[in-house]
Amino acid sequence: MDTRRPLRTLALALGTAGLLISGCSSGSSSSGASSSAQPPSASPSAVPAALKPFYGQHLSWRDCGVSGFQCTTMKAPLDYAKPDGDEIKLAVSRKKATGPGKRIGSLLVNPGGPGGSAIGYLQGYAGIGYPAQVRARYDMVAIDPRGVARSEPVECLTGAQMDTYTQVDQTPDDDAEVAKLSGAFKKFATGCEKRSGEILPHVSTVETARDMDMLRALLGDEHLNYVGASYGTFLGATYAELYPGRTGRLVLDGAMDPSLSSIEMNRDQTAGFETAFQSFAQDCVKQSDCPLGSTSADDAATRLKKLFTQLDAKPIPTGESRELGESLATTGVIAAMYDETAWPQLREALTAAQAGDGSGLLALADSYYEREPSGKYANLMYANAAVNCLDLPPAFATSQAVSKALPSFEKASPVFGEGFAWAALNCAYWPTPATGTAHRIKAEGAAPIVVVGTTRDPATPYHWAESLADQLSSGTLLTYEGDGHTAYGRGSDCIDTAINTYLLEGTPPPSDKKCS
């Protein structure tokens, strides 16, 4: 199991892209050498002289080869503290407002991750699947963040090396297995430094937020309108903190809490996945095909833990060269926790695994890691680590610190706690020091911001949304009482109507509005 991806959006889960549960989850990056240059003031017309060439560049749009979508490339400083130095090229895509109705402006979307391709999300879902009335009045826009997908992607391992990495035992039983896991984290970090060392210090959330402001200006918008999911909520909140006077209509769906340290965030996510598993288990034991028994959720958890222990001792075949051990099996289960529509697939995969066939859980794990049948991986996992390890100091500095914290993680989740705790060691070996610190984000002076939380969200626990809405000076909380990760576009007319009304009319829902 690799739990470095904190977060995943519904439209991406088990599909085109995703968000991750991370051993070094994102916090605020408002400090640090690479982010030391002061951002432009809140006034939309104020741009520092050194950044004027970037804010004044011309975007040359072309056909993407995907029906209705245009693409371009935007230049930004690699290091905002040295805007006269090296540049980075960032990929941008849009689909122009279709009408009818007066165009409101641009609506920037981000699916989270960190490391999810915003362009992939736009072209595969948002640009064609967002409500027609929203697409009619907004140009739908996405920018792949620096280090992600089409924007000078971070690279770390070969496909074969990544296959090995994803199979390393993350519930070590002795010192030798601890050393092997630590070695895997070190090799991953060394690979990133070797292949992408120049960009690693410059992929923080603050720098991406500054890129977003530049794009806002180049699109001709006075204010940024934005829908961010999961990690995308932290990115949107960071933008509001930097540029409160430039915020327009911001929707932060599946919210993160920027005030939490890495260890707090990882432990909370561990509890979140336990909550999601309990919901799955309660449903499973009512089904005729449940492979985890028919008595109780607690019994189902015991049976699943037993399966993991068996796979740890003896992996099973999958029909290809890779066997299914505990790590990949756990990742497969985690993948299905993001969306309750995947529960039937998980039941089938667990039934097959109990019969000695690991192919179903392996397929779920591969979807989580974005592994293609050819053995090639997307750069999601690499960018995820690069951003997370830069945004916050590591949760743990040593294996001894993990051992000390194990009881609290196992209390948070008897099924997943041990693996999640050890996965949080990954940033301890990162070659680039963290530049950010956890802190509350107020964004004084920002326009109303809608924060959305789901009560049984596995990756971004509901109380994070409560906390972020409370922190933001203009935040309002919209609650979805249900399962899965994020809420917009998941079938709740109540949620969708509230968000659509806000995006189209600028009227946020009443504070603490609840939907199901």
SVG drawing of the C-alpha trace seen along z (x, -y; Angstrom):
<svg xmlns="http://www.w3.org/2000/svg" viewBox="-32 -49 53 69">
<polyline fill="none" stroke="black" stroke-width="0.4" points="0.0,0.0 1.2,-3.5 -0.8,-6.1 0.9,-9.1 -2.0,-10.3 -4.3,-12.0 -7.2,-12.7 -9.2,-11.7 -12.2,-13.3 -15.2,-11.3 -14.8,-12.1 -11.2,-10.9 -11.5,-8.0 -11.2,-4.6 -10.9,-6.6 -8.8,-9.2 -6.9,-10.7 -7.1,-11.0 -6.1,-12.5 -4.1,-10.8 -3.8,-10.1 -0.4,-11.2 2.2,-10.5 3.1,-14.1 -0.2,-15.8 -0.4,-19.4 -0.4,-22.3 0.2,-26.0 3.4,-27.0 3.3,-30.7 6.9,-30.8 10.2,-29.6 13.0,-30.8 11.3,-29.7 8.2,-31.7 9.8,-34.7 8.9,-37.2 5.9,-39.3 2.8,-38.6 1.0,-41.4 -1.3,-43.5 -5.0,-42.8 -5.6,-45.5 -6.3,-43.8 -4.2,-46.5 -1.1,-46.1 1.6,-43.9 5.3,-44.1 7.5,-45.4 9.6,-42.2 6.4,-40.2 4.9,-42.6 6.5,-40.7 4.7,-37.6 1.4,-39.3 1.7,-40.9 2.4,-37.9 0.1,-36.9 -1.6,-33.5 -1.7,-31.8 -4.6,-29.4 -4.8,-26.4 -7.1,-23.5 -6.3,-20.7 -7.5,-17.9 -10.2,-17.3 -13.6,-18.5 -14.4,-22.0 -11.2,-22.5 -8.4,-24.9 -4.9,-24.7 -2.0,-27.1 1.2,-27.4 1.9,-30.0 5.3,-31.1 6.0,-31.7 9.1,-32.3 10.5,-29.0 11.3,-30.8 9.1,-33.8 11.9,-35.1 14.1,-35.4 11.7,-36.4 14.6,-37.3 15.9,-33.7 14.7,-30.5 11.2,-30.1 8.7,-27.3 6.2,-26.5 2.7,-25.6 -0.1,-23.9 -3.5,-25.5 -6.8,-24.4 -10.2,-25.9 -13.7,-25.4 -15.4,-28.6 -18.9,-29.4 -21.5,-27.8 -24.4,-30.2 -27.2,-31.0 -27.0,-33.8 -24.4,-36.4 -20.9,-35.1 -19.8,-35.6 -16.1,-35.0 -13.7,-32.0 -14.2,-29.2 -10.9,-27.6 -11.2,-23.9 -8.7,-21.7 -9.4,-18.1 -6.8,-17.9 -4.1,-15.5 -1.8,-17.2 -0.7,-15.8 -4.0,-15.3 -4.1,-16.7 -6.5,-19.6 -6.5,-19.5 -7.3,-15.8 -10.1,-16.6 -11.4,-19.4 -11.4,-17.5 -12.5,-14.3 -15.2,-15.5 -15.7,-19.2 -15.8,-20.6 -18.5,-18.2 -20.1,-17.0 -20.6,-20.2 -24.2,-21.4 -25.1,-22.8 -26.2,-26.2 -22.7,-26.6 -20.9,-25.7 -23.2,-28.0 -22.0,-31.1 -18.4,-30.3 -15.3,-29.6 -14.3,-26.3 -10.5,-26.6 -7.8,-24.4 -4.0,-24.7 -1.9,-21.7 0.1,-22.9 3.8,-23.1 5.4,-19.6 2.1,-17.9 1.2,-16.1 1.7,-18.5 3.5,-21.2 7.1,-20.0 6.1,-16.9 8.2,-15.6 9.6,-12.2 11.1,-9.8 11.1,-6.1 10.8,-3.8 7.7,-1.7 9.5,1.4 10.9,-0.4 7.5,-1.8 6.0,1.7 8.6,2.8 7.9,-0.3 4.2,0.3 4.7,3.8 7.0,3.0 5.6,4.1 4.2,1.1 3.4,3.0 6.9,4.1 7.2,6.9 10.8,6.6 13.9,4.3 14.8,5.8 11.4,5.0 11.6,1.5 15.0,1.0 13.6,2.2 10.7,-0.2 12.9,-3.1 15.2,-2.1 12.3,-2.2 11.4,-5.7 15.0,-6.8 15.2,-5.3 12.0,-7.1 13.3,-10.4 16.7,-9.9 15.1,-9.1 13.0,-12.3 16.1,-14.4 18.1,-12.7 15.4,-13.2 13.7,-16.4 16.0,-18.1 15.8,-21.5 12.0,-21.8 11.6,-20.1 12.1,-23.3 9.5,-25.2 6.3,-23.1 4.7,-24.5 1.1,-25.3 1.9,-29.0 3.7,-29.1 0.9,-27.3 -1.6,-29.8 0.6,-32.6 0.5,-30.9 -3.3,-30.9 -3.4,-34.6 -1.2,-35.2 -3.6,-33.1 -6.6,-35.0 -5.1,-38.2 -4.2,-36.8 -7.7,-35.5 -8.9,-39.1 -10.8,-38.4 -10.8,-40.9 -11.6,-38.1 -10.9,-34.4 -13.9,-32.1 -12.9,-28.6 -14.0,-25.1 -11.4,-23.1 -11.9,-19.5 -10.0,-17.9 -6.4,-19.2 -7.8,-21.8 -9.6,-23.3 -6.2,-24.0 -5.0,-25.5 -8.1,-27.7 -7.9,-28.8 -4.2,-29.6 -5.2,-31.8 -7.7,-33.6 -5.1,-34.2 -2.7,-35.7 -5.2,-37.7 -8.3,-38.3 -9.3,-41.2 -9.1,-39.1 -11.3,-36.2 -14.6,-35.8 -16.9,-32.8 -14.8,-30.0 -16.2,-26.5 -14.0,-24.4 -15.4,-20.8 -14.0,-18.1 -12.1,-20.6 -8.7,-20.3 -7.8,-22.0 -4.6,-24.1 -4.1,-24.5 -3.2,-20.8 0.4,-19.5 1.4,-16.5 0.9,-14.0 -2.5,-15.4 -3.6,-15.3 -2.4,-11.8 -4.1,-10.5 -7.3,-12.3 -7.3,-10.7 -6.7,-7.3 -9.8,-7.8 -11.6,-9.0 -10.9,-5.8 -12.0,-3.8 -15.3,-5.7 -15.7,-5.0 -14.8,-1.3 -17.4,-1.0 -20.0,-2.4 -19.0,0.1 -18.9,3.0 -22.4,2.1 -23.7,2.2 -21.7,5.3 -23.0,7.6 -26.6,6.9 -25.6,8.1 -26.0,11.7 -22.5,11.6 -20.6,10.1 -17.2,11.9 -16.8,10.5 -19.6,12.3 -23.2,11.4 -23.1,10.5 -21.6,7.1 -19.2,4.4 -16.8,5.3 -16.7,8.9 -16.2,7.7 -13.2,5.7 -11.7,8.7 -12.1,10.8 -10.5,8.2 -7.6,7.8 -7.2,11.6 -7.0,11.5 -4.4,8.8 -2.3,10.9 -2.6,13.9 -1.5,11.9 1.4,10.5 2.6,14.0 1.9,15.4 0.9,13.2 -1.5,14.7 -1.4,14.8 -3.1,12.1 -2.7,13.6 0.4,11.5 3.9,11.2 3.0,9.2 1.5,11.0 -1.0,9.5 0.5,9.0 -0.8,7.0 0.3,3.6 -1.4,3.8 -4.5,5.4 -4.8,2.6 -4.4,0.0 -7.2,1.7 -9.5,1.5 -8.6,-2.1 -9.4,-3.0 -12.9,-1.7 -13.5,-3.8 -13.7,-7.1 -17.0,-6.3 -19.8,-4.0 -20.6,-3.0 -17.3,-1.0 -18.5,1.1 -20.0,3.9 -16.6,4.1 -14.8,4.3 -17.0,7.1 -16.3,9.1 -12.6,8.4 -12.5,9.5 -14.4,12.7 -11.9,13.5 -8.9,12.8 -10.3,15.2 -10.4,17.8 -6.8,17.2 -7.3,14.7 -5.8,11.3 -6.6,9.7 -9.6,7.7 -7.8,6.0 -4.8,5.4 -7.0,3.7 -8.3,1.4 -4.8,0.7 -3.6,-0.1 -6.4,-2.6 -5.3,-4.3 -1.7,-4.5 -2.7,-5.4 -0.7,-2.5 -1.4,-1.7 -1.6,1.9 1.8,1.3 3.4,0.8 3.8,-3.0 2.7,-5.2 1.3,-8.7 3.3,-11.2 0.6,-11.6 2.4,-9.9 5.7,-11.7 4.0,-15.2 2.0,-14.3 5.1,-13.6 7.0,-16.6 4.2,-19.1 3.3,-17.5 6.9,-17.2 7.5,-20.8 4.3,-22.2 4.8,-20.8 7.6,-19.4 7.4,-15.6 5.1,-13.8 8.0,-11.6 11.7,-12.1 12.7,-8.5 11.3,-5.0 11.4,-5.2 9.0,-8.1 6.6,-6.0 6.8,-3.2 5.9,-5.6 2.9,-6.9 1.5,-3.5 -1.0,-3.1 -2.7,-6.4 -3.0,-5.4 -4.2,-1.9 -6.8,-3.5 -8.0,-5.7 -8.3,-2.6 -7.7,1.0 -7.7,2.0 -5.6,-0.7 -3.8,-2.4 -0.5,-0.6 0.1,-1.0 -1.0,-4.6 1.4,-5.4 4.4,-3.8 3.5,-5.5 3.8,-8.9 7.5,-8.3 8.0,-9.1 8.9,-12.8 11.6,-12.2 14.0,-11.4 12.9,-14.1 15.9,-16.0 14.3,-19.5 13.4,-21.0 9.8,-22.0 9.1,-25.6 5.6,-25.8 4.0,-25.6 0.5,-24.8 -1.6,-27.8 -5.1,-29.0 -6.3,-30.8 -8.6,-33.8 -8.4,-35.5 -9.8,-38.8 -11.6,-40.8 -12.4,-37.9 -15.8,-37.5 -18.1,-34.8 -16.5,-31.4 -18.5,-28.1 -16.9,-25.2 -18.4,-21.8 -18.0,-18.8 -19.3,-15.2 -20.1,-13.6 -18.5,-10.2 -15.7,-11.4 -12.8,-9.0 -10.0,-11.3 -11.0,-14.7 -12.9,-14.2 -16.0,-16.3 -14.6,-18.2 -11.9,-19.6 -14.6,-21.4 -16.2,-22.7 -12.7,-24.0 -11.9,-25.7 -15.3,-27.3 -14.8,-28.7 -11.3,-29.9 -12.2,-31.8 -13.6,-35.2 -16.2,-34.9 -16.6,-31.1 -20.0,-29.4 -20.4,-25.6 -22.5,-23.4 -22.9,-19.9 -23.6,-16.7 -24.8,-13.9 -23.6,-10.8 -20.7,-8.7 -17.8,-9.2 -15.3,-11.9 -16.6,-15.4 -20.2,-16.2 -20.7,-18.4 -22.0,-16.5 -22.6,-13.3 -26.3,-13.1 -27.6,-15.4 -30.0,-17.9 -29.8,-19.9 -26.0,-20.2 -25.9,-20.9 -28.6,-23.5 -26.9,-25.4 -23.6,-25.4 -25.0,-26.2 -27.0,-29.2 -23.8,-30.5 -21.8,-30.1 -24.4,-31.7 -25.9,-34.4 -23.2,-34.9 -25.5,-34.0 -24.0,-31.5 -26.2,-29.0 -27.4,-29.8 -24.7,-29.1 -24.7,-25.4 -27.1,-24.3 -27.4,-20.5 -28.2,-18.2 -28.6,-14.5"/>
</svg>
